[in-house]
Amino acid sequence: MNRNTARQRRFEKFSMTRNPQKRRTPEEIRAGNLRLGLILLVIVAVFFLGAIIKQVWFS
C-alpha cells in the first residue's frame, strides 16, 4: 500500500461527503424533515418567549 492510498482512506473516513451508493429511504427523509422542523419550531418558540418576557419584565 502506498502513501497516497493510506492518506486517501484516512480522508474518506472523516470526509463530510455522502456515500453516493447509499440512498436515504423516504422514511429516513421524512424523519430528517420532522427533526429539522421541530428544531426550527423550538428556536422560534424560544425567540418569541424571550420577546414576551422582555416586554413584561422591562415595561
CYANA upper distance limits for C-alpha pairs under 8 A (distance plus 0.5 A):
  1 MET  CA      5 THR  CA      7.03
  1 MET  CA      6 ALA  CA      7.59
  2 ASN  CA      6 ALA  CA      7.19
  3 ARG  CA      7 ARG  CA      6.76
  4 ASN  CA      8 GLN  CA      6.46
  5 THR  CA      9 ARG  CA      6.60
  6 ALA  CA     10 ARG  CA      6.69
  7 ARG  CA     11 PHE  CA      6.63
  8 GLN  CA     12 GLU  CA      6.62
  9 ARG  CA     13 LYS  CA      6.81
 10 ARG  CA     14 PHE  CA      7.32
 11 PHE  CA     15 SER  CA      6.24
 19 ASN  CA     23 ARG  CA      8.48
 24 ARG  CA     28 GLU  CA      6.38
 24 ARG  CA     29 ILE  CA      6.92
 25 THR  CA     29 ILE  CA      6.83
 26 PRO  CA     30 ARG  CA      6.57
 27 GLU  CA     31 ALA  CA      6.60
 28 GLU  CA     32 GLY  CA      6.64
 29 ILE  CA     33 ASN  CA      6.65
 30 ARG  CA     34 LEU  CA      6.58
 31 ALA  CA     35 ARG  CA      6.64
 32 GLY  CA     36 LEU  CA      6.66
 33 ASN  CA     37 GLY  CA      6.55
 34 LEU  CA     38 LEU  CA      6.65
 35 ARG  CA     39 ILE  CA      6.73
 36 LEU  CA     40 LEU  CA      6.71
 37 GLY  CA     41 LEU  CA      6.57
 38 LEU  CA     42 VAL  CA      6.68
 39 ILE  CA     43 ILE  CA      6.84
 40 LEU  CA     44 VAL  CA      6.74
 41 LEU  CA     45 ALA  CA      6.56
 42 VAL  CA     46 VAL  CA      6.58
 43 ILE  CA     47 PHE  CA      6.70
 44 VAL  CA     48 PHE  CA      6.73
 45 ALA  CA     49 LEU  CA      6.43
 46 VAL  CA     50 GLY  CA      6.49
 47 PHE  CA     51 ALA  CA      6.82
 48 PHE  CA     52 ILE  CA      6.65
 49 LEU  CA     53 ILE  CA      6.61
 50 GLY  CA     54 LYS  CA      6.54
 51 ALA  CA     55 GLN  CA      6.76
 52 ILE  CA     56 VAL  CA      6.80
 53 ILE  CA     57 TRP  CA      6.28
 54 LYS  CA     58 PHE  CA      6.20
 54 LYS  CA     59 SER  CA      8.38
 55 GLN  CA     59 SER  CA      6.21
